[in-house]
Amino acid sequence: MLTPYGHNNAFLMLGVGIALLLLSITIPWTILAVLTVALGVLVIAFTLWFFRDPVRSLNPEAKRDGALIVSPADGTVTEVFAIEHSVELRGPATQISVFLSPLDVHVNRYPASGTIVDAQYIAGKYLMAFEPKSSEENERSVFVLQTQFGDILYKQITGFLARRIVYDTKRGDVVRAGDRFGMMKFGSRMDIVLPASAEVFVTIGQKVVGAHTLLARLRPDTTNPASLHTEVTN
């Protein structure tokens, strides 16, 4: 199934692919006709692959334990490091970065259940998504999610090729872990920032799957009262 977040691009690209196949019919059967057919098939195949939206069930452990954080995207973990002070989380934190190649599923999913307390789009540059400074300099959307175990932050970040972020989340939304909320088109990056007290399960170089791979478990930080909140009812 094609993701509705990419219908505009997908239908345009499919149209180009079909047009190339039709054009090949008008060309004498030469190497040019073969190349036109091959290009048309390649465009159609890439479109169907890139904009695919597989059915995913939330990791069973995350269903049972709301403190578990699932990956919001498919890709490869490129960074896991400590942050001395996160403004949004009001204290020390840990950042996990996931790089999405053009071959990964680009539909994004909520990493936990709770209430969106901040959602904003920030214009910026288009550095390569695997560069660390892209997290703060590239075009991005930033979300703060309040869970019953504390706040977490996650970012959709564009890359050199990815010039379009799509999401349907707004402040005040009550969301469920594993549900779709948007996509990043043509290679990009997802950052997840957790309180420093969280127990991290993933390592650099590990492949992760959205809604399935467990990134971490939130634990109350008794040294930072600001990280504790009243339970959120879904």
C-alpha positions in Angstrom: 0.0 0.0 0.0 1.2 3.5 -0.8 1.3 6.0 2.1 -1.2 8.8 1.9 1.6 11.1 3.1 3.2 10.7 -0.3 0.4 10.5 -2.7 1.2 13.8 -4.5 4.8 12.8 -5.2 4.0 9.1 -5.8 1.3 9.8 -8.4 3.5 12.2 -10.2 6.4 9.8 -10.3 4.1 6.9 -11.4 2.8 9.2 -14.2 6.4 9.9 -15.4 7.2 6.1 -15.4 4.0 5.3 -17.4 4.7 8.1 -19.8 8.2 6.7 -20.5 6.7 3.2 -21.1 4.2 4.7 -23.6 7.0 6.8 -25.2 9.0 3.6 -25.8 6.2 2.3 -28.0 6.7 5.1 -30.5 10.4 4.6 -30.8 11.9 2.0 -33.2 13.1 -1.1 -31.3 16.6 0.2 -30.7 18.9 0.6 -27.7 17.1 3.9 -27.1 13.7 2.1 -26.8 15.2 -0.4 -24.4 16.7 2.3 -22.2 13.4 4.2 -22.2 11.5 1.0 -21.1 14.2 0.3 -18.4 14.0 3.9 -17.1 10.2 3.8 -17.0 10.2 0.5 -15.1 12.9 1.8 -12.7 10.9 4.9 -11.9 7.7 2.9 -11.2 9.5 0.3 -9.1 11.4 2.9 -7.1 8.1 4.8 -6.4 6.2 1.8 -5.3 9.2 0.8 -3.0 9.9 4.2 -1.5 6.3 5.2 -0.8 5.4 1.8 0.6 3.5 1.7 3.9 3.7 -1.7 5.4 1.2 -2.8 8.1 3.0 -2.8 11.5 1.8 -3.9 14.9 3.3 -2.3 18.0 6.0 -4.4 19.7 4.1 -6.7 22.2 6.3 -5.7 25.0 5.6 -2.0 24.4 1.9 -2.8 24.5 2.3 -4.2 28.0 4.7 -1.6 29.3 4.1 2.1 28.5 7.6 3.1 29.7 9.1 1.4 26.7 10.1 3.7 23.8 9.8 2.2 20.2 11.7 3.5 17.2 9.7 6.1 15.3 11.4 5.2 12.1 13.2 2.5 10.1 16.9 3.0 9.6 20.3 2.7 11.2 21.4 4.1 14.6 24.2 6.6 13.9 24.5 8.3 17.3 23.9 7.6 21.0 25.3 10.3 23.3 24.6 12.3 26.4 23.4 15.9 26.4 24.4 18.0 29.3 21.2 19.9 29.4 18.1 19.7 27.2 16.0 22.9 27.2 12.8 21.0 26.2 13.3 18.2 28.8 14.7 20.6 31.4 17.7 18.6 32.4 20.4 16.1 31.2 19.3 13.8 28.4 20.4 11.1 26.0 20.0 11.5 22.2 19.5 8.6 19.8 19.8 9.4 16.1 18.4 7.2 13.3 19.5 7.7 9.7 17.0 6.7 7.0 18.5 5.8 3.6 16.3 6.1 0.4 15.7 2.4 0.7 14.2 2.5 4.2 10.5 2.8 4.9 10.0 6.6 5.4 6.6 6.5 7.2 7.1 7.7 10.8 5.3 6.4 13.9 4.8 7.7 17.5 7.5 6.4 19.8 5.3 6.3 22.9 1.7 7.1 24.0 0.8 10.4 25.6 0.0 14.0 24.9 1.8 16.3 22.4 2.7 19.4 24.5 4.7 21.1 21.7 4.9 20.8 18.0 6.7 23.2 15.7 8.3 23.4 12.3 11.7 25.1 11.9 13.1 26.2 8.6 16.8 25.5 8.1 19.6 24.1 5.9 19.9 20.9 3.9 23.1 19.3 5.2 23.7 15.6 4.8 21.4 14.0 7.3 24.2 11.8 8.9 26.1 14.9 9.9 25.7 15.6 13.6 25.1 19.4 13.1 22.1 18.7 10.9 20.2 18.0 14.1 20.2 21.7 14.9 20.8 23.4 11.5 18.6 21.5 9.0 14.9 22.0 8.3 13.0 20.0 10.9 9.9 19.5 12.9 10.2 19.2 16.7 7.8 17.4 19.0 7.6 17.1 22.8 5.6 14.2 24.0 4.4 14.0 27.6 4.0 10.4 28.7 3.0 9.1 32.2 6.7 8.3 32.7 8.1 11.7 31.7 8.6 13.9 28.6 10.5 12.8 25.5 11.4 14.8 22.4 11.7 13.6 18.8 12.6 15.4 15.5 12.0 14.8 11.8 15.0 16.2 10.1 15.5 16.7 6.3 18.7 15.7 4.6 20.5 16.7 1.4 17.9 14.9 -0.7 15.0 15.0 1.6 13.4 18.5 1.2 9.9 17.7 2.4 8.6 16.9 5.9 5.0 15.8 6.3 3.2 15.4 9.6 -0.4 15.6 10.9 0.4 16.2 14.6 -0.5 19.3 16.6 -0.2 20.5 20.1 -2.7 18.9 22.4 -3.1 15.7 20.4 -3.4 12.5 22.5 -1.4 9.8 20.6 -0.7 6.1 20.8 2.6 4.4 20.4 3.1 2.8 17.0 0.4 4.9 15.1 1.5 6.7 12.0 2.0 10.5 12.1 4.0 11.5 9.0 7.0 10.9 6.8 10.2 12.4 5.6 10.8 12.1 1.8 14.0 10.8 0.1 16.5 10.1 2.9 16.5 11.8 6.2 17.1 11.6 10.0 15.1 11.1 13.2 16.4 12.2 16.6 14.9 10.9 19.8 15.9 12.7 23.0 15.1 11.0 26.3 15.7 11.9 30.0 19.2 10.8 31.1 17.7 8.3 33.5 16.3 6.3 30.6 17.7 2.8 30.0 19.0 2.7 26.4 18.8 -0.7 24.5 20.3 0.2 21.1 23.9 0.7 19.9 25.5 2.6 17.0 25.3 0.7 13.8 22.1 -1.2 14.8 19.3 -1.5 12.3 15.9 -0.5 13.8 12.3 -0.9 12.6 9.6 1.6 13.3 7.0 0.6 16.0 8.9 -2.7 16.6 12.5 -2.0 17.8 12.7 -1.0 21.5 15.0 2.0 21.9 14.8 2.5 25.6 12.8 2.3 28.8 11.9 5.5 30.7 12.6 5.5 34.4 11.6 8.3 36.9 14.5 10.7 37.6 14.2 11.6 41.2 17.0 14.1 40.9 14.9 16.2 38.4 11.4 16.8 39.7 10.5 18.7 36.4 10.7 15.3 34.6 7.9 13.9 36.6 4.3 14.4 35.5 0.8 13.4 36.4 -0.3 10.2 34.6 -1.7 10.9 31.1 -4.9 9.1 30.3 -5.3 7.9 26.7 
